[in-house]
Amino acid sequence: KEEHDVKLNMGVWCLICRKIIMNFYNSNKINLLKRHISIHPKAIADLDTDSNNKGSNSVSKKRKASQEFISTYFSNRRNLGPCSRMDTKLGDALTIKWIAESLRPFSISEDQGLIDLVSFLNRVKGVYELKGQLTVRNQFETIREGVEDMIKKKIQDESKYVTITTDIWTSLTSSSFIALTLHYLTKDFSLQSFTLEVSPFSGNHTGENIKLFLEESLEKWGIEKNNIAIMICDNGSNIVKAGRLMGITHAGCIGHGFHLVVGAFLSMKKGNGDSGVVNEQAIANDSNNNTIDRDADVVDYLPVNLHSDLDITFSEKTLATEVRTIVSRLKDIAKYIKNSPKTKERFLVYAKDQQQLEKDSMGPITIVLDVKTRWNSTNEMLVWLVKWSTSIDQFVAYLGSPLGKKEFRNKILPSIEADKWALIEGLCILLKIFYEGTLLLSGKKYSTLSIAFPVLRTIKKYLGQDINFNDQHDKMSSKWIEFKDKYDTYPNFDEIVDKLTRSKDILYKLFRQRFSQLDLNLLWVSCLDPRLSSCGHL
């Protein structure tokens, strides 16, 4: 009976009247087909007319039809009942088999594209066969061209002025790529964003080459340079030069500026002991090809030979070295735990004990490492380390024990004293405002330019205030109250507070140097935003 039903539904399906013309059992199939075609003379005439139209006009109609089909198909789904229990079990087993054999993540079962595909298969009458990779590639190109046309028309119809962003990066395989994104507001103030290009970028990363890429991309997408209000990117001299050559106003990314301020204080220059800061590999490599992908001053943006205009005292230089040394040691600990299954397993023994002791209030035990090019990642690593400081101390102590030396082949990690943990915890509280500011300015569903000035003013005001633990509790933030209650009994608590105060002063000086020459248009943009009309930070 089931096989009979399947064969009965197999056959030719009319897309106009949504009926089966013939099934598996029909013998005179040609006559049946001719007879059914005669029912739809107008549709057949339209089909003949379309087939005679050659050239780009025909291609455009096909693209448009495919776009309309994709956009409307899934909105017209029928409400189908669930399949049988046996079929459900078989489908679940096949899904799990596919995930396991193809090494797919479990989250793929919630992927909207896969859900749409399954919904389509549930809806169609007949058997759908997956195409080969060559066919899929060709179909992908056809649909891609249609989507490009749709985006071009959308940009032309909805925008008058746009903002672009661009950046260059190097993959793990040492291949360079460049991206171009576009953003604009519609008439009803809805933010629209598109990634227009992600392309390999060969040759020297000079301003002239970047300019050439941008001009070709803008011409391809039908965007006039006169309609570009501003180009936002990092302050790399090559990208700034590209904007200048094109006559486009450039603005440095404020989130990237926060990253440089915090990184300048926390990070140590690789290979120079305690006297320097991070030396990004991209900049180190640029000496060979006369290119700069990052800020021109990022190599020496802090340390012991600080810029004279920062007016950093000797004690602040010494403190900066101490902070970087602690952060470097903590990073070594986190990296050692994360990069070895054996060490991770041993650490998790202590972490789970800490979890039970603190009544499972710790959340998942996910080891966090910083990435020098990812904003906020160093702060996230330090917060994680402070959170699991008890377990880390126990793990480091075990490495120094006879059993630990035998198990881990005399591996020694530096121990972190209690006052250093307190200093790092205080720094996490101090740096939280940069973390929150970066998140605010990284919004994807709202315009961030108008809030940039209030965010900068808030951070400046915060860094300019004294850390006074003699204030009443109602004048202190909850985090500083918790910090005081936790460490107030330490014999060197006043020294820790003094180091935090001087750390804040260094950050304040770095912040002012980085953002001292902002375009005043930022202020006017903020003033014109009705959401900020009563904002006290302007």
Summary of the structure (lengths in Angstrom):
residues: 538
radius of gyration: 31.0
end to end distance: 77.0
largest distance: 99.8
contacts: 1385
relative contact order: 0.06
helix: 59%
strand: 9%
